[in-house]
Each structure stands twice: as C-alpha cells, then as structure tokens.
C-alpha cells in the first residue's frame, strides 16, 4: 500500500496577463508526495526530526505550521517575521533537502501555465487532478500495489466529486471518458495541513517548483529558483505523461 499526499501552489482562478495584480496567480501547481506504508513511520520520524532540529535552533517552534507562502510573505506572523528573509529561504532549502534525500519518497508534479494554457479556469483543478491520478496510478501498477490519496482540506466537495468520477465510484456512475484508474482506492482523505507534516512537505515541493518555473528576480539572490532542482528533482517519478524533466505540463 502507498499513500500520496497532495498540495497546491497558486490558485485555480482566472489569470489575465494584462491585469496581473487584479486576477489570480499566473500558475496552478499540484504536487504529490508518495510514500509506502511500510516506510511511512520512518519517513514521519525523518520529517519530525528536521522540525525538531530547527525548533531547537530557535528558528521555528515545532507546533507552528511550515507554510512556505506565509513564511516568505509573513503578514505580521511573529513566528516568521522574527526570522530574517535569508534564513527563511535557508529553512525552505533545508526542508527540501530533507525530502529529496529520503530514498522512500517519490514525487509527482503537475503544472499549468495559465498564460499559455488553453484550459478555462474551471478546468484547472479537475484537469490537474486527472493527470496526477493517472501518474500515481501508473506508479502503483508498476509496484503492483494499491494506494490512497490525502489532500489538504480545501475544495473538499469539488475534489471528492471529481475523484469519484475518476474511480467510477460515485452514485451516479459517471466516469471520465478515456481515463481508467485501477489501483487507487476509495475517496481521498482530507487533512488539516497544520496537523500533517506530510502535507507541509508537499507544500515545500509545490512552492519550490513554483519558484523554479515562475521565478521572481528579487528572490534569485537567495537561490530560490534553484532549490527544486538541487534538492527535490532527484525524487521525481517519471511517468509516461511527464515531460523529459519529469514534470507534467498541461
């Protein structure tokens, strides 16, 4: 049995390049962190050890959620504003390194560049979900195992509805034409991100991928755009629907 923890970066709203300050983010990213049930406890202990380490070093208390967007744009959150900007990026880099070095992890990422995508805004989430489920199901078939999916607790109703179409488990019997998911079982499980260090880890994956693909000049001096390739890319699962760099782009 495998578990896949999913989180996003950006929003599923419309983006207008002519009005970047008045519309949604220019990207929508879904990331999935895959770990086997037999290695789950070891992985949990590894992630907790990192959080305890930075707590001992007086950077971030263990009970404060590690959320990259809030960390970099803290909005008066004392736990983050008390850390220098340089050290905040160092913490993200160290967390990414902890994830990438763990041999049990495999990672799936799906990216939509809204400026070039032909999709409409109401298709961003469901299309990204479909691709992530297809890649995860392909991984499970290769491993000859079943798997479950864990989402951050947002858009719960919308995600559940689409997941049931993907699996063909809804009461209506409705399915997605041309998509067959055979190894993912049951509805997704929803977790409060503050209570799940695996969801927080997936947030780091999605956020650093965003920095790689949609980098901002002011952050390059902290090497923010290099974290994903240096720390995480080695754990990517290269599905048949991914590009040559292991990232699924739609």
Residue pairs with C-beta under 8 A, 6 or more apart in sequence:
1 36
1 37
1 145
1 146
1 147
1 148
2 34
2 35
2 36
2 37
2 139
2 140
2 143
2 145
2 146
2 147
2 148
3 34
3 35
3 36
3 37
3 40
3 147
3 148
3 149
3 150
3 198
4 32
4 33
4 34
4 108
4 136
4 147
4 148
4 149
4 150
5 32
5 33
5 35
5 150
5 191
5 196
5 198
5 199
5 201
5 202
6 30
6 31
6 32
6 33
6 132
6 149
6 150
6 151
6 152
6 188
6 202
7 30
7 31
7 151
7 152
7 193
7 199
7 202
7 203
7 205
7 206
8 28
8 29
8 30
8 31
8 128
8 152
8 206
9 25
9 27
9 28
9 29
9 31
9 69
9 203
9 206
9 207
9 209
9 210
10 24
10 25
10 26
10 27
10 28
10 29
10 210
11 24
11 25
11 28
12 24
12 28
12 121
12 124
12 125
12 155
13 23
13 24
13 25
13 121
14 23
14 24
14 114
14 121
15 23
15 24
15 25
15 26
15 114
15 115
15 121
16 22
16 23
17 26
17 115
20 26
24 114
24 121
25 114
26 113
26 114
26 115
26 214
27 111
27 112
27 113
27 114
27 210
27 213
27 214
28 111
28 112
28 114
28 124
28 125
28 128
29 109
29 110
29 111
29 112
29 128
29 206
29 209
29 210
30 109
30 110
30 128
30 129
30 131
30 132
30 206
31 107
31 108
31 109
31 110
31 202
31 205
31 206
31 209
32 107
32 108
32 109
32 132
32 135
32 136
32 149
32 202
33 99
33 105
33 107
33 198
33 201
33 202
33 205
34 105
34 106
34 107
34 108
34 136
34 139
34 147
34 237
35 43
35 104
35 105
35 106
35 198
36 104
36 145
39 104
42 104
43 102
43 104
43 105
43 198
44 197
44 198
46 98
46 102
47 98
47 99
47 197
47 198
47 201
48 197
50 94
50 95
50 98
51 60
51 62
51 66
51 197
52 62
54 60
54 91
54 94
55 61
55 62
59 83
59 87
59 91
60 66
60 79
60 80
60 83
60 91
61 79
64 79
65 193
65 194
65 200
66 91
66 95
66 197
66 200
66 203
66 204
67 193
67 200
67 203
68 92
68 203
68 204
68 207
68 208
69 207
70 77
70 80
71 80
71 83
71 88
71 91
71 92
72 85
72 88
72 89
72 92
72 219
74 80
74 81
80 88
83 91
85 222
86 222
89 219
89 222
89 223
89 224
89 227
92 204
92 207
92 208
92 224
92 227
93 223
93 227
93 231
95 201
95 204
96 204
96 205
96 208
96 227
96 228
96 230
96 231
96 232
97 231
99 105
99 201
99 204
99 205
99 231
99 232
99 235
100 231
100 232
100 233
100 234
100 235
102 235
105 235
106 139
106 235
106 236
106 237
107 205
107 232
107 235
107 236
107 237
108 132
108 135
108 136
108 139
108 236
108 237
108 239
108 248
109 205
109 206
109 209
109 236
109 246
109 247
109 248
110 128
110 131
110 132
110 135
110 247
110 248
110 249
110 250
111 209
111 213
111 247
111 248
111 249
111 250
112 119
112 124
112 127
112 128
112 249
112 250
113 213
113 214
113 249
114 121
114 124
117 250
119 127
119 250
125 155
125 158
125 159
125 162
126 158
126 162
127 250
128 250
129 159
129 162
129 163
129 166
130 162
130 166
130 176
130 179
131 241
131 248
131 250
132 248
133 149
133 163
133 166
133 179
133 181
133 184
134 179
134 181
134 239
134 241
135 237
135 239
135 241
135 242
135 248
136 147
136 149
136 184
137 147
137 181
137 182
137 183
137 184
138 239
138 240
138 241
139 147
139 237
139 239
140 146
140 147
140 183
140 184
141 182
141 183
145 183
146 183
146 184
146 185
147 183
147 184
147 185
148 184
148 185
148 186
148 188
148 189
149 163
149 184
149 188
149 189
150 188
150 189
150 190
150 191
150 196
150 198
150 199
151 159
151 188
151 189
151 190
151 191
152 190
152 191
152 192
152 193
152 199
152 203
153 190
153 191
153 192
153 193
156 190
159 188
159 190
160 187
160 188
161 170
163 187
163 188
164 170
164 174
164 187
165 174
165 175
165 176
166 175
166 176
166 179
166 181
166 184
167 181
167 184
167 185
168 175
168 181
169 186
169 187
191 198
191 199
193 199
193 200
193 203
205 228
205 232
208 224
208 227
208 228
208 231
208 232
209 228
209 232
209 247
211 219
211 224
211 225
211 227
211 228
212 225
212 226
212 227
212 228
212 229
215 224
215 225
216 224
219 225
233 245
233 246
236 242
236 245
236 246
236 247
237 246
238 246
239 248
241 248
242 248
243 249
